[in-house]
Amino acid sequence: MSQPDTLQQATERLDVAVDQLETFLRQVFDGAEDGVSVAALKEQIRFLTEERDRLLRDLDAEKSHVRRLKSANEEVSGRLEALMVTLKDLMPAVPG
């Protein structure tokens, strides 16, 4: 799965969680739900906390992936530069 796909999925999960929270809170404050229990509020908090933790893990994994890609890019760039220097040094030695 590519980085943009993973971040897009994480963003979509966060949007769903926020929408669910907004709906729940609207019900609580508009009085649409009689006697909202503390247990229901705790469950919603637990759910959102777990989702936040999953998103943080996803973000950390993506940041790590980006660091590895940057490191690999730097190594390949260095090797290519060394190869170009070597080829330039060899060019005058080629009879022609």
GISULVEN-V819737 format. One record per helix or strand of 3 or more residues. SS is the DSSP state (@ for helix, = for strand). FROM is the first residue (numbers start at 1). TO is the last residue. If there is no record, write none. Layout:
ss: {SS | SS}
from: {FROM | FROM}
to: {TO | TO}
This chain:
ss: {@ | @}
from: {3 | 38}
to: {30 | 91}
